[in-house]
Amino acid sequence: MTMGDIQRPGALYQQVAAEIRKAIASGEFPPGAPLPSETQLIERYKVSRPTVRNAIAALRSEGLIDVVHGKGSFVRAIPAPALTINRSISRQDGVFTLGHIWEAAEEPTVYRTETTAATGNLLELAEGEALFGADRLLTDPATHARARHRTLIPFATADGTPLADTPDASPESVYTVLTEAGHELTWTETVSARMPQPDERATLELPEATPVIVATRITHGTDGQALILEELVTSATQAQFTYRLTANSTPA
């Protein structure tokens, strides 16, 4: 498709947004640069003003552009993440230490819940199984970036351990309890990105159209059974994760 050659079938504003997106990706409109005015975009793509405005709104919702009242639209300049979160776990003399040190912004919220289709699949449990939940709001001491940490502990994991009374124990303490219960622990972690839910956006104080990065960690016990599920959610524009990798003697 050449410049200004908009195909008519389908949602017209989406086609205009796609062309502007392509121009941004190619460097025609670099980060921080203004987009052409509405009038210039109307002339460029031979479309109506409402179509251009809808296209700009779509790109704004994607986080590609910022709209400054009275000045126009600008390509968003995405800075390098200010916070590097070390996701490593170490153990010395029976004491577990996490790679990144957070500060608690408030007391944890403890509740009882059940596995959903998604969390049940991760914990290798049927949907509707009983869980302890503990939610924490964390802040980074240096950057003041916020994160939400959630721990889900199946009743079957907590049964017969101190976790049945203190499911809001810190992750390090949970690992210690599980080890003392006879488990040899291993972990798997999955990282993904998505747009925040409304409550996450408010809690994490995220600007409009800011995605979040999500680390989902499963703690496995002896024979690889899933014991607990943790989820860390923070701003994808503020933070990046780092991992220490080691070679296994056999494939995991």
SERO-4910 file (N, C-alpha, C, O; in steps of 0.05 Angstrom, whole numbers):
BEGIN
 pado doro    nc1    nc2    nc3   cac1   cac2   cac3    cc1    cc2    cc3    oc1    oc2    oc3
  Met    A     17    -24      0      0      0      0     18     25      0     35     28     18
  Thr    A     15     43    -19     31     67    -20     18     88     -3     -5     86      6
  Met    A     33    110      3     24    131     20     -2    143      9     -3    150    -14
  Gly    A    -22    144     26    -48    156     18    -66    136      4    -89    143     -2
  Asp    A    -56    112     -1    -73     92    -15    -87     75      5    -78     53     12
  Ile    A   -110     84     16   -125     71     36   -147     54     22   -163     64      7
  Gln    A   -147     28     29   -167     10     18   -193     14     33   -193     17     57
  Arg    A   -215     15     18   -241     22     31   -254     -1     47   -267      6     67
  Pro    A   -251    -26     40   -265    -47     57   -254    -46     86   -230    -41     90
  Gly    A   -271    -52    105   -263    -54    133   -265    -27    146   -273     -7    134
  Ala    A   -257    -26    172   -258     -2    187   -237     17    177   -213     12    179
  Leu    A   -245     40    167   -227     58    154   -207     70    173   -183     73    167
  Tyr    A   -216     77    197   -198     89    217   -176     70    225   -153     78    230
  Gln    A   -182     43    225   -161     23    231   -140     22    209   -116     18    215
  Gln    A   -148     26    184   -129     27    162   -111     51    164    -87     50    159
  Val    A   -123     74    171   -107     98    175    -88     95    198    -64    102    196
  Ala    A    -97     84    220    -80     78    243    -57     60    235    -34     64    244
  Ala    A    -62     40    219    -42     21    210    -20     35    194      3     30    196
  Glu    A    -29     54    177    -10     69    160      8     87    177     32     90    173
  Ile    A     -4    100    197     11    118    215     30    101    232     53    109    236
  Arg    A     21     78    241     37     60    256     61     51    240     84     49    250
  Lys    A     57     45    214     78     37    197     99     60    193    123     55    192
  Ala    A     89     84    191    107    107    188    123    112    213    147    119    212
  Ile    A    112    106    237    127    108    262    148     87    263    171     93    270
  Ala    A    141     62    255    160     40    256    183     44    237    206     36    243
  Ser    A    178     57    214    199     61    194    217     84    201    238     87    189
  Gly    A    210    100    221    226    123    229    219    149    216    231    169    221
  Glu    A    198    148    199    189    173    187    180    193    209    185    217    207
  Phe    A    167    182    229    159    198    253    174    187    277    164    169    290
  Pro    A    198    197    284    214    186    305    203    193    333    185    210    335
  Pro    A    212    179    354    203    185    381    206    214    388    227    226    383
  Gly    A    185    226    399    185    254    407    176    273    385    171    296    390
  Ala    A    175    263    360    168    281    338    137    285    336    122    267    344
  Pro    A    128    308    327    100    312    323     89    297    299    103    295    279
  Leu    A     65    288    300     51    277    277     41    301    260     38    323    271
  Pro    A     36    296    234     22    317    219     -4    325    232    -16    310    247
  Ser    A    -13    349    226    -38    359    237    -61    343    226    -59    328    207
  Glu    A    -85    346    239   -109    332    229   -113    339    200   -119    321    184
  Thr    A   -111    364    193   -116    373    165    -96    359    146   -104    351    124
  Gln    A    -71    358    154    -50    345    137    -56    315    135    -52    303    113
  Leu    A    -65    302    156    -71    273    155    -96    268    137    -98    248    123
  Ile    A   -115    286    139   -139    284    122   -131    285     92   -140    270     76
  Glu    A   -113    304     86   -104    307     58    -86    283     50    -88    273     28
  Arg    A    -70    274     68    -51    252     62    -66    226     56    -59    212     37
  Tyr    A    -87    220     72   -100    194     69   -128    197     55   -141    176     51
  Lys    A   -136    221     49   -161    226     34   -185    214     49   -201    199     38
  Val    A   -186    221     75   -208    211     92   -220    234    107   -210    257    105
  Ser    A   -241    229    123   -255    250    137   -241    256    164   -224    241    173
  Arg    A   -248    279    176   -237    286    202   -244    266    224   -227    259    239
  Pro    A   -269    257    225   -275    236    246   -258    211    243   -251    199    263
  Thr    A   -253    203    218   -236    179    214   -208    184    225   -197    166    238
  Val    A   -196    208    219   -170    214    229   -170    214    260   -151    204    273
  Arg    A   -190    227    272   -192    228    301   -194    201    313   -182    195    334
  Asn    A   -210    183    301   -212    156    311   -186    141    309   -179    125    327
  Ala    A   -171    145    287   -145    133    284   -125    142    305   -111    126    317
  Ile    A   -125    168    311   -107    180    331   -115    169    359    -97    162    375
  Ala    A   -141    166    364   -150    155    390   -141    126    393   -133    118    415
  Ala    A   -142    111    371   -133     83    372   -103     81    378    -95     65    395
  Leu    A    -87     98    365    -58     98    370    -51    107    398    -32     98    410
  Arg    A    -67    126    408    -63    136    435    -69    113    455    -54    110    475
  Ser    A    -90     98    451    -97     77    469    -76     54    469    -73     40    489
  Glu    A    -62     52    446    -40     32    445    -14     42    458      4     26    462
  Gly    A    -14     67    465     10     78    478     31     88    458     54     93    466
  Leu    A     24     89    432     44     98    412     47    128    411     69    138    403
  Ile    A     26    143    418     28    172    415     16    184    440      0    173    455
  Asp    A     25    209    445     13    226    466     -1    249    452      9    260    432
  Val    A    -23    257    463    -38    280    452    -35    303    472    -44    300    495
  Val    A    -24    325    464    -20    349    481    -40    370    473    -40    379    450
  His    A    -58    377    491    -79    396    484    -68    422    474    -50    434    487
  Gly    A    -77    431    451    -69    456    439    -43    454    423    -35    473    410
  Lys    A    -30    431    424     -4    428    410     -4    406    389     10    407    370
  Gly    A    -21    385    393    -22    364    373    -14    337    385    -13    333    409
  Ser    A     -8    319    366     -1    291    373     29    287    369     40    296    350
  Phe    A     41    272    388     70    267    387     75    238    390     61    224    406
  Val    A     95    228    376    103    200    380    115    197    407    133    212    415
  Arg    A    105    177    422    114    174    450    143    164    450    151    146    436
  Ala    A    160    178    465    188    170    469    189    151    493    184    160    516
  Ile    A    194    126    489    195    106    510    223    105    522    242     96    508
  Pro    A    227    115    547    254    114    558    262     86    566    245     68    569
  Ala    A    287     81    570    296     55    580    286     51    608    284     70    623
  Pro    A    278     27    615    268     22    642    288     31    663    312     26    662
  Ala    A    277     45    684    294     56    705    300     35    726    318     38    742
  Leu    A    284     13    726    287     -6    748    293    -34    736    278    -44    719
  Thr    A    314    -46    745    321    -74    737    315    -92    761    328    -88    783
  Ile    A    297   -111    758    289   -128    780    303   -155    777    298   -170    758
  Asn    A    320   -161    796    334   -186    797    316   -208    807    307   -206    831
  Arg    A    309   -228    791    290   -248    798    303   -274    809    290   -295    810
  Ser    A    328   -272    817    342   -296    826    334   -303    855    323   -287    870
  Ile    A    339   -329    862    334   -339    889    360   -353    898    371   -369    883
  Ser    A    369   -346    922    393   -359    932    387   -370    960    368   -362    973
  Arg    A    403   -390    969    400   -402    995    427   -407   1007    445   -419    995
  Gln    A    430   -398   1032    455   -403   1046    448   -408   1076    434   -393   1089
  Asp    A    459   -430   1086    454   -439   1113    424   -441   1119    415   -434   1141
  Gly    A    410   -451   1099    381   -455   1103    364   -430   1100    339   -432   1103
  Val    A    376   -407   1094    361   -382   1092    359   -374   1063    379   -372   1049
  Phe    A    334   -369   1054    329   -361   1026    331   -330   1024    322   -316   1042
  Thr    A    342   -321   1002    344   -293    996    335   -288    968    344   -302    949
  Leu    A    318   -268    964    310   -260    937    328   -239    926    340   -223    941
  Gly    A    331   -238    899    350   -220    887    343   -191    889    361   -174    890
  His    A    317   -184    890    310   -156    892    296   -151    918    279   -166    927
  Ile    A    303   -129    931    292   -122    957    271   -100    953    277    -78    944
  Trp    A    246   -107    961    224    -88    959    217    -78    987    225    -90   1007
  Glu    A    203    -55    988    192    -46   1013    162    -49   1012    149    -45    991
  Ala    A    149    -57   1034    120    -60   1035    107    -32   1038    114    -17   1055
  Ala    A     89    -26   1019     75     -1   1020     51     -1   1040     42     20   1049
  Glu    A     42    -25   1046     20    -28   1064     19    -57   1074     33    -74   1063
  Glu    A      2    -63   1094      0    -90   1104    -13   -108   1082    -30    -99   1067
  Pro    A     -4   -133   1081    -15   -152   1061    -45   -157   1066    -54   -156   1089
  Thr    A    -59   -162   1045    -88   -170   1046    -89   -200   1044    -80   -211   1024
  Val    A   -101   -213   1063   -103   -243   1064   -132   -250   1059   -151   -238   1071
  Tyr    A   -137   -271   1044   -164   -279   1038   -165   -308   1029   -143   -320   1025
  Arg    A   -188   -320   1028   -192   -347   1017   -205   -345    990   -223   -329    986
  Thr    A   -196   -362    972   -207   -361    945   -207   -390    934   -202   -409    949
  Glu    A   -212   -393    908   -211   -419    895   -196   -417    869   -193   -395    857
  Thr    A   -187   -439    859   -173   -440    834   -192   -434    811   -215   -443    811
  Thr    A   -183   -418    792   -198   -414    767   -187   -434    747   -169   -450    753
  Ala    A   -197   -432    723   -187   -450    702   -157   -444    697   -142   -463    693
  Ala    A   -150   -418    698   -122   -411    693   -104   -418    716    -83   -432    712
  Thr    A   -111   -411    741    -93   -417    763    -93   -446    770    -73   -457    779
  Gly    A   -116   -460    765   -117   -488    770    -98   -503    751    -85   -522    759
  Asn    A    -97   -494    726    -79   -506    707    -50   -503    715    -34   -521    713
  Leu    A    -43   -479    725    -15   -474    734     -8   -490    759     15   -499    762
  Leu    A    -27   -494    777    -22   -509    801    -29   -538    799    -27   -553    819
  Glu    A    -36   -547    775    -43   -575    770    -65   -584    788    -65   -606    799
  Leu    A    -86   -567    791   -109   -573    807   -134   -569    791   -134   -554    771
  Ala    A   -156   -581    799   -181   -577    786   -192   -549    793   -184   -537    813
  Glu    A   -209   -539    777   -222   -513    782   -239   -515    807   -253   -535    811
  Gly    A   -238   -494    824   -254   -494    848   -241   -505    873   -253   -507    894
  Glu    A   -215   -511    871   -200   -521    895   -193   -497    913   -188   -475    904
  Ala    A   -194   -501    940   -191   -480    959   -162   -470    960   -143   -486    959
  Leu    A   -159   -443    962   -133   -430    963   -132   -409    985   -153   -397    991
  Phe    A   -109   -405    997   -103   -380   1011    -92   -360    992    -76   -367    974
  Gly    A   -100   -335    994    -89   -314    978    -77   -292    995    -88   -286   1016
  Ala    A    -55   -281    986    -43   -258   1000    -33   -238    979    -16   -245    962
  Asp    A    -43   -214    980    -35   -193    962    -19   -172    976    -26   -163    998
  Arg    A      3   -163    963     20   -143    974     24   -120    954     27   -125    930
  Leu    A     25    -96    964     33    -73    948     61    -66    956     67    -60    980
  Leu    A     80    -66    937    108    -63    942    118    -37    928    107    -28    908
  Thr    A    140    -26    938    153     -4    925    183     -9    925    194    -21    942
  Asp    A    195      2    904    224      0    901    237     24    916    229     47    910
  Pro    A    255     20    935    266     42    950    280     64    934    278     87    940
  Ala    A    293     56    912    308     75    896    291     91    876    294    115    874
  Thr    A    273     77    862    257     90    841    229     97    849    215    112    836
  His    A    220     85    871    192     87    881    172     75    862    148     80    863
  Ala    A    182     58    844    163     43    826    147     24    843    156     13    863
  Arg    A    122     20    835    104      3    850    100    -24    836    103    -27    812
  Ala    A     95    -44    853     89    -71    843     68    -84    860     66    -78    884
  Arg    A     53   -102    848     33   -118    863     42   -146    863     47   -158    842
  His    A     45   -158    887     54   -186    890     31   -202    901     19   -194    922
  Arg    A     25   -224    888      3   -242    897     14   -270    902     29   -280    885
  Thr    A      8   -282    924     15   -310    930    -11   -326    933    -29   -318    948
  Leu    A    -13   -349    919    -35   -367    922    -24   -394    932     -7   -406    919
  Ile    A    -35   -402    955    -25   -427    968    -49   -446    970    -68   -441    985
  Pro    A    -48   -469    957    -69   -489    960    -71   -498    989    -51   -500   1003
  Phe    A    -96   -504    997   -100   -514   1024    -83   -539   1028    -72   -544   1050
  Ala    A    -81   -556   1007    -66   -581   1009    -37   -576   1015    -24   -592   1029
  Thr    A    -26   -554   1004      2   -547   1010      6   -537   1038     25   -544   1052
  Ala    A    -14   -520   1047    -12   -508   1074    -18   -527   1096     -8   -523   1119
  Asp    A    -33   -548   1091    -42   -566   1112    -19   -579   1127      0   -589   1115
  Gly    A    -20   -576   1153      1   -588   1170     26   -571   1172     46   -581   1183
  Thr    A     26   -547   1161     49   -529   1163     40   -502   1175     16   -497   1177
  Pro    A     59   -486   1183     52   -459   1193     38   -441   1173     25   -421   1181
  Leu    A     39   -448   1147     26   -432   1127     -5   -432   1130    -18   -413   1121
  Ala    A    -15   -452   1143    -44   -453   1148    -53   -430   1166    -76   -420   1164
  Asp    A    -35   -420   1183    -41   -398   1201    -29   -372   1191    -39   -350   1198
  Thr    A     -8   -373   1175      6   -349   1165     10   -350   1135     33   -350   1126
  Pro    A    -12   -351   1120     -9   -352   1090      3   -326   1079     10   -325   1055
  Asp    A      4   -305   1095     16   -279   1086     46   -278   1092     57   -256   1090
  Ala    A     58   -300   1099     87   -300   1103    101   -291   1078     91   -295   1056
  Ser    A    125   -279   1081    140   -271   1058    148   -294   1041    150   -317   1051
  Pro    A    153   -290   1015    161   -313    998    185   -328   1009    186   -353   1007
  Glu    A    205   -314   1020    228   -328   1031    220   -346   1054    230   -369   1056
  Ser    A    202   -336   1071    193   -352   1093    176   -376   1084    178   -398   1095
  Val    A    160   -372   1063    145   -394   1051    163   -416   1041    158   -440   1045
  Tyr    A    185   -408   1027    204   -427   1017    217   -443   1040    221   -467   1038
  Thr    A    223   -429   1061    235   -442   1084    216   -463   1097    224   -485   1103
  Val    A    191   -455   1100    171   -474   1111    168   -499   1093    167   -521   1104
  Leu    A    167   -495   1067    164   -517   1049    188   -536   1050    186   -560   1048
  Thr    A    212   -523   1052    237   -539   1054    237   -556   1080    244   -579   1080
  Glu    A    229   -543   1102    227   -557   1128    207   -579   1128    208   -598   1144
  Ala    A    187   -577   1110    167   -598   1107    177   -621   1091    162   -641   1087
  Gly    A    202   -619   1081    214   -642   1067    215   -639   1037    223   -658   1023
  His    A    208   -615   1026    209   -611    997    236   -602    988    249   -585   1001
  Glu    A    244   -612    965    267   -601    952    256   -583    930    244   -592    911
  Leu    A    261   -557    932    246   -537    916    261   -531    890    285   -530    888
  Thr    A    245   -528    869    253   -516    844    232   -496    835    210   -496    846
  Trp    A    239   -480    815    220   -459    807    219   -457    777    239   -462    763
  Thr    A    196   -450    766    193   -442    738    180   -415    738    163   -409    755
  Glu    A    187   -399    718    175   -372    717    169   -365    688    185   -370    670
  Thr    A    146   -352    684    137   -343    658    133   -313    659    122   -303    678
  Val    A    143   -299    638    140   -270    637    122   -263    613    126   -273    591
  Ser    A    103   -246    618     85   -237    596     80   -207    600     87   -195    621
  Ala    A     66   -195    581     59   -167    583     29   -164    574     20   -180    557
  Arg    A     16   -145    585    -12   -140    578    -20   -112    587     -4    -99    601
  Met    A    -43   -104    580    -53    -79    590    -65    -83    618    -76   -105    623
  Pro    A    -62    -64    636    -71    -68    664   -102    -68    666   -116    -56    650
  Gln    A   -111    -82    686   -139    -80    694   -143    -53    708   -124    -42    719
  Pro    A   -168    -43    709   -172    -16    721   -161    -14    750   -150      6    757
  Asp    A   -165    -35    766   -156    -33    794   -125    -34    795   -113    -21    812
  Glu    A   -112    -48    776    -83    -49    775    -72    -21    767    -52    -12    779
  Arg    A    -85     -9    748    -76     17    739    -77     37    762    -59     54    765
  Ala    A    -99     36    778   -101     55    800    -81     48    822    -68     66    833
  Thr    A    -79     23    829    -61     15    851    -32     21    844    -16     30    861
  Leu    A    -24     15    819      4     19    811      9     48    802     32     55    795
  Glu    A    -12     64    801     -9     92    793      3     95    765     23    109    761
  Leu    A     -8     80    746      2     79    719    -10    101    701    -34    107    703
  Pro    A      6    114    684     -5    133    664    -23    118    645    -22     93    642
  Glu    A    -38    133    631    -57    122    611    -41    106    589    -19    115    581
  Ala    A    -52     84    581    -41     68    559    -14     56    565      3     53    548
  Thr    A     -9     50    591     16     38    599     13      9    605     -4      2    622
  Pro    A     27     -9    591     24    -38    596     38    -46    622     55    -31    632
  Val    A     32    -70    631     46    -81    654     61   -106    646     54   -119    626
  Ile    A     82   -111    661     97   -136    657     91   -154    680     89   -146    703
  Val    A     86   -180    674     76   -199    694     96   -223    695    101   -236    675
  Ala    A    105   -228    720    122   -252    724    106   -272    740     97   -266    763
  Thr    A    101   -295    729     86   -316    743    105   -338    750    117   -351    733
  Arg    A    108   -342    776    128   -362    787    113   -385    801     96   -381    818
  Ile    A    121   -409    793    111   -433    806    133   -445    822    155   -450    812
  Thr    A    128   -451    848    147   -465    865    139   -495    864    117   -502    870
  His    A    159   -511    856    154   -540    854    168   -555    877    190   -547    886
  Gly    A    156   -576    887    167   -592    908    180   -617    898    185   -619    874
  Thr    A    184   -636    916    195   -662    908    178   -674    886    153   -673    887
  Asp    A    191   -687    867    177   -699    844    164   -678    826    148   -686    809
  Gly    A    170   -653    830    161   -632    811    132   -622    815    123   -607    799
  Gln    A    118   -631    837     91   -622    840     90   -592    847    107   -582    861
  Ala    A     70   -579    836     66   -550    840     56   -545    869     37   -558    877
  Leu    A     69   -527    883     62   -522    911     49   -495    915     28   -494    928
  Ile    A     60   -474    904     48   -448    906     51   -433    880     67   -440    863
  Leu    A     35   -412    877     36   -395    854     40   -366    863     27   -356    881
  Glu    A     60   -352    851     64   -324    856     62   -308    830     68   -318    809
  Glu    A     52   -283    833     50   -266    810     60   -238    818     50   -226    837
  Leu    A     78   -227    803     88   -200    807     80   -183    783     86   -190    760
  Val    A     67   -161    787     57   -143    766     68   -115    771     66   -104    793
  Thr    A     81   -104    750     91    -77    752     91    -64    725     85    -76    705
  Ser    A     98    -38    724     98    -23    699    119    -34    679    142    -37    686
  Ala    A    110    -39    655    128    -49    634    146    -27    623    167    -33    611
  Thr    A    139     -2    628    156     20    618    177     28    640    196     41    633
  Gln    A    172     21    665    190     28    686    210      6    693    232     12    702
  Ala    A    202    -19    688    218    -41    699    225    -61    678    211    -65    658
  Gln    A    247    -75    682    255    -98    667    265   -120    686    275   -114    707
  Phe    A    263   -145    678    271   -167    695    298   -178    685    304   -178    661
  Thr    A    314   -187    704    340   -200    698    341   -226    713    332   -228    735
  Tyr    A    354   -246    700    355   -273    711    384   -283    709    399   -276    691
  Arg    A    391   -300    728    416   -314    727    410   -342    717    394   -357    729
  Leu    A    423   -350    695    418   -376    683    441   -395    689    465   -387    689
  Thr    A    434   -420    695    455   -441    700    448   -464    682    425   -469    675
  Ala    A    468   -480    675    464   -503    658    457   -527    675    471   -533    695
  Asn    A    436   -542    667    429   -567    680    445   -590    668    452   -589    645
  Ser    A    450   -610    684    463   -633    673    445   -649    655    454   -663    637
  Thr    A    419   -647    660    399   -659    643    378   -638    637    373   -620    653
  Pro    A    364   -640    614    343   -620    608    321   -620    629    313   -641    639
  Ala    A    312   -595    636    291   -592    656    265   -602    644    244   -602    657
***
